Amino acid sequence: MRLLPVLLAPLLLGLGACRGLFGGNELPKESPALADMEEPLELQGEPDDEAEREALPAGAFSGVYVADARESLDAMLDAPSGLRVERVVENSPGEAAGLEEGDLLLTVRTPDGTTSELRWPSEWRAVELAQPPGTELELAFDRAGADLDAKLTLVPRVRPGERAEGIRLREELRAGVVLRSPTEVEARAAGLAPGAGAVVVGLAAESPWRAAGVRFEDLIVAVDGAGVPHPQFVLDLVRGAESDAKLRLAIARGGERLEIEAPLSRRESETSHVSIPLLFSYEHERGESETSILLGLFRFRKTAAAWDARILWFISFGGGDADRLEPVKY
């Protein structure tokens, strides 16, 4: 009986090494972050262009501040429909028109007879900038399920609008890109309304867009001929494109307009584990691997910086990166 613990020890070690014997860990539900994503430090924040923004033509004023109508993460996966009234300034044209916080703006009709659907906040700002003071707008909106109409007359804006908070979005499945919303100065310099467009601030080393010629700080103004009203619009098109699709990107770069055919890719797959109970097991995850053979009789582990090996459960050796660089001849 005294020999029982000694005999069981190798078996228990082997079972520990063969983790797949009684079932593995739960499968991940999301892909890991791209290891080769590059986001230059100087592009982590927005440009300091507030003085330039305040010098821009102010345009007309409605007193109505709007936001994305989609409130839940699930809803964000669908195309927007309508704009939620976030705030109505006291004594403004919006208040005179009877609009209230929580209303859902659906369409706007301008004096030339054009009726436009409202989905993105930049589309409302485009109306305020394009129409002169004194213009009467016809609005269709929803209030608690009831369809209503209103007329709103724009007035001169006496000071610049509030600076919108920038957003930053990542796409790591098919393009390997990070986008941020342009500042008002960047957007209007490219002929866009505030909030429209998407600035490239991150690219994976293996991004198909990088290979096609997309560069850091490129401002995407249109995709497949459709203007970009918000960075999310670009990601929606990437997500919904066919597997072999190429997106036609219209880009503003340093005062020039370029058109780039940007292909899409997909995530590579790799073997993460193999297990033959009691005989062999292999696991690989995010740059770290472990191999075990014959109840752990031999084990080898490796990371990007170090490795170690163990034989007969008690003989071990290993190595890895030193704390210095090799000398270079020049």
VEXPALUM-889038 format. One record per residue (C-alpha): x, y, z; chain. Coordinates in steps of 0.2 Angstrom, whole numbers. Each point is the difference from the previous one (the first is absolute). Last residue first. Layout:
N
NODE   east  north     up  chain
NODE      X      Y      Z      A
...
//
This chain:
330
NODE   east  north     up  chain
NODE    144    241   -194      A
NODE      0    -16     11      A
NODE    -14     -3     12      A
NODE      1     -5     18      A
NODE    -14    -11      6      A
NODE    -13      9     10      A
NODE     -1     -2     19      A
NODE    -10     -7     14      A
NODE      1    -17     -7      A
NODE    -15     -9     -9      A
NODE     -4    -18      4      A
NODE      6    -15      8      A
NODE     -5    -17      7      A
NODE      5    -15     10      A
NODE    -10    -13     10      A
NODE      3    -18      7      A
NODE    -13     -3     13      A
NODE    -16     -7    -10      A
NODE     10    -13    -10      A
NODE      5     14    -12      A
NODE     -4     18      1      A
NODE      2     14    -13      A
NODE      0     19      1      A
NODE     -2     14    -12      A
NODE      1     19      0      A
NODE     -4     17     -8      A
NODE    -14     -4    -13      A
NODE     -6    -14     10      A
NODE      4    -19      1      A
NODE     -4    -15     11      A
NODE      7    -18     -2      A
NODE     -5    -14     10      A
NODE      7    -18      0      A
NODE     -6    -14     12      A
NODE    -16     10      1      A
NODE    -11    -15      0      A
NODE      8     -5    -16      A
NODE      3     16    -10      A
NODE     -4     18      5      A
NODE      1     15    -12      A
NODE     -3     18      6      A
NODE     -2     16    -11      A
NODE      0     19      3      A
NODE     -2     13    -13      A
NODE    -18      3      2      A
NODE     -6    -18      4      A
NODE      7    -16     -5      A
NODE     -3    -17      9      A
NODE      7    -17     -4      A
NODE     -4    -17      8      A
NODE      7    -17     -2      A
NODE     -1    -18      8      A
NODE    -12      0     15      A
NODE    -15      6    -10      A
NODE      5      5    -18      A
NODE     -3     19      0      A
NODE      3     13    -13      A
NODE     -2     19      3      A
NODE      0     17     -8      A
NODE      1     -5    -18      A
NODE     -1     16    -10      A
NODE    -12     11     -9      A
NODE      3     15    -10      A
NODE    -12     14      1      A
NODE     -8      7    -15      A
NODE      5     12    -14      A
NODE     -8     15     -9      A
NODE      6      9    -16      A
NODE      2     19     -1      A
NODE     -1      7    -17      A
NODE      7     18      3      A
NODE     -7     16     -7      A
NODE     10     16      4      A
NODE     -5     18      4      A
NODE     14     12      4      A
NODE      2     14     13      A
NODE     12    -10     11      A
NODE    -10    -17     -2      A
NODE    -19      0     -3      A
NODE     -5    -18     -4      A
NODE    -14     -8    -11      A
NODE      0    -18      5      A
NODE     -6    -13    -13      A
NODE     -3    -16     10      A
NODE      6    -17     -6      A
NODE    -11    -15      3      A
NODE      6    -18      0      A
NODE     -9     -5     16      A
NODE    -15     11     -4      A
NODE     -2     16     10      A
NODE    -11      2     15      A
NODE     13      2     13      A
NODE     10     12    -11      A
NODE    -15     10     -4      A
NODE     -5      2     19      A
NODE     18      5      4      A
NODE     -1     14    -12      A
NODE    -17      6      6      A
NODE      7     -1     18      A
NODE     12     14     -5      A
NODE    -14     12     -3      A
NODE     -9      8    -14      A
NODE     11     -8    -13      A
NODE     -6      5    -18      A
NODE     -5    -14    -11      A
NODE     10     -2    -16      A
NODE      7    -18      5      A
NODE      6      7     16      A
NODE      1     19      2      A
NODE     10     13     10      A
NODE     14    -10      8      A
NODE     12     11      8      A
NODE     18     -7     -2      A
NODE      9      4     17      A
NODE     11    -16     -1      A
NODE      1     -7    -18      A
NODE    -11    -11    -12      A
NODE     10     -6    -14      A
NODE     -7    -17     -5      A
NODE     12     -9     12      A
NODE     -6     11     14      A
NODE    -18     -4     -4      A
NODE      4    -19      0      A
NODE      6      2     18      A
NODE     15    -11      4      A
NODE      9     13     10      A
NODE    -16      5      8      A
NODE     -5     18     -3      A
NODE     -6     13     13      A
NODE     -4     18     -1      A
NODE    -10      1    -16      A
NODE    -12     15      0      A
NODE    -19     -3     -3      A
NODE    -12     11     -9      A
NODE    -15     10      7      A
NODE     -1      7     18      A
NODE      0     18     -6      A
NODE     -6      1    -18      A
NODE     12     -4    -14      A
NODE      9     10    -13      A
NODE     17     -7      4      A
NODE      5     16     10      A
NODE    -17     -1      8      A
NODE      4    -17      7      A
NODE     18      4      6      A
NODE     -6     16      9      A
NODE    -15     -8      8      A
NODE     12    -14      7      A
NODE     -1    -16     -9      A
NODE     -7    -16      8      A
NODE     12    -13      4      A
NODE      4    -16    -10      A
NODE     11    -15      5      A
NODE      4    -13    -14      A
NODE      3    -19     -2      A
NODE    -11     -2    -15      A
NODE    -10    -16      2      A
NODE     -1     -5     18      A
NODE      9     14     10      A
NODE    -11     15     -2      A
NODE      2     13     14      A
NODE     -9     16      3      A
NODE      5     16      8      A
NODE    -12     14      5      A
NODE      2     19      1      A
NODE    -10     11     11      A
NODE     -9     14    -10      A
NODE      6     17      3      A
NODE    -15     11      3      A
NODE     -6     11    -14      A
NODE      9     16     -5      A
NODE     -8     17      5      A
NODE    -14     11     -6      A
NODE     -9    -13    -10      A
NODE    -12      9    -11      A
NODE    -18     -6      0      A
NODE     -8    -16     -7      A
NODE    -19     -1     -1      A
NODE     -8    -16      6      A
NODE    -16     -8     -6      A
NODE     -7    -15      8      A
NODE     -8    -17     -4      A
NODE     -6    -14     11      A
NODE      0    -19      0      A
NODE     -5     -8     17      A
NODE     10    -14      7      A
NODE      6      9     15      A
NODE      4     16    -10      A
NODE      5     -4    -18      A
NODE      6     14    -12      A
NODE     -3      7    -17      A
NODE      9     17     -2      A
NODE     -4     14    -13      A
NODE     15     13      0      A
NODE     -2     18     -2      A
NODE     15     10     -5      A
NODE      3     16      8      A
NODE     18     -2      3      A
NODE      9     -9    -14      A
NODE     -1    -19     -4      A
NODE     16    -10     -3      A
NODE      7      2     18      A
NODE    -16     -5     10      A
NODE     -4    -13    -13      A
NODE     17     -8      2      A
NODE     -1      0     19      A
NODE    -16    -11     -2      A
NODE      9    -12    -11      A
NODE     15     -1     11      A
NODE    -12     -6     14      A
NODE     -3    -16    -10      A
NODE    -17     -8     -5      A
NODE    -10     14     -7      A
NODE    -10     -3    -16      A
NODE      1     14    -13      A
NODE    -15      9     -9      A
NODE      5     12    -14      A
NODE    -13     12     -5      A
NODE     12     15     -3      A
NODE     -7      8     16      A
NODE      8    -15     11      A
NODE     -9    -15      6      A
NODE      7     -9     16      A
NODE     -4    -18      4      A
NODE     -1    -12     16      A
NODE      4     11     15      A
NODE     -3    -11     16      A
NODE     -7     10     14      A
NODE      9     -3     17      A
NODE      3     18      5      A
NODE    -14     10     -7      A
NODE     -4      9    -17      A
NODE    -14     13      0      A
NODE      6     10    -15      A
NODE      3     15     12      A
NODE     11    -12     11      A
NODE     10     -4    -16      A
NODE      1     18     -6      A
NODE      9      4     17      A
NODE     -8      8     16      A
NODE      8    -14     11      A
NODE     12    -12     -9      A
NODE     -7    -17     -5      A
NODE     10    -15      6      A
NODE      3    -18     -5      A
NODE    -13     -1    -14      A
NODE      3    -18     -6      A
NODE      3     -2    -19      A
NODE     -9    -11    -11      A
NODE      4    -18     -6      A
NODE     17     -7      3      A
NODE      6    -15     -9      A
NODE      1    -16     11      A
NODE     14     -6     10      A
NODE     -1     15     12      A
NODE    -17     -7      5      A
NODE      8    -14      9      A
NODE     12     12     10      A
NODE    -15      9      6      A
NODE     -5     19     -3      A
NODE     -2      2    -19      A
NODE     -7     17     -3      A
NODE     17      8     -3      A
NODE      0     17      7      A
NODE     -8     17     -4      A
NODE      1     18      7      A
NODE    -13     12     -6      A
NODE      2     19      2      A
NODE     -2      2    -18      A
NODE     15     11     -5      A
NODE      7      5    -16      A
NODE     18      0     -6      A
NODE     15      4     11      A
NODE     13      3    -13      A
NODE     16     -7      7      A
NODE     11     11     12      A
NODE     -5    -10     16      A
NODE      6    -16     -9      A
NODE     17      7     -4      A
NODE      2      5     19      A
NODE     -5    -17      5      A
NODE     12     -9    -11      A
NODE     10    -11     13      A
NODE     -1    -16    -11      A
NODE     -9    -14      8      A
NODE      9    -13     11      A
NODE      8    -17     -2      A
NODE      7      5    -17      A
NODE     17      6      7      A
NODE      3    -17      8      A
NODE     -2     -9    -16      A
NODE    -13    -14      0      A
NODE      7    -16     -8      A
NODE    -10    -16      1      A
NODE     12    -15     -1      A
NODE     -7    -10     15      A
NODE    -17      1     -7      A
NODE    -12     -1     15      A
NODE     -7    -18      3      A
NODE    -16     -6     -8      A
NODE    -15      0     10      A
NODE    -11    -15      7      A
NODE     15     -9      7      A
NODE     -3    -19      2      A
NODE     -3     -6     18      A
NODE     15     -9      7      A
NODE      4    -18     -5      A
NODE     -9    -16      4      A
NODE      4    -15     11      A
NODE     16     -5     -9      A
NODE      3     17     -8      A
NODE     11      5     14      A
NODE     14    -13     -4      A
NODE     14      8     11      A
NODE    -10     -2     16      A
NODE     -5    -18     -5      A
NODE     19     -4     -2      A
NODE      4      8     17      A
NODE    -13    -11      8      A
NODE      6    -15     -9      A
NODE     18      3      5      A
NODE     -5      3     18      A
NODE    -11    -16      1      A
NODE     15    -12      1      A
NODE      8     10     14      A
NODE    -16      2      9      A
NODE     -3    -19     -1      A
NODE     17     -5      6      A
NODE     -4      1     18      A
NODE    -15    -12     -3      A
//
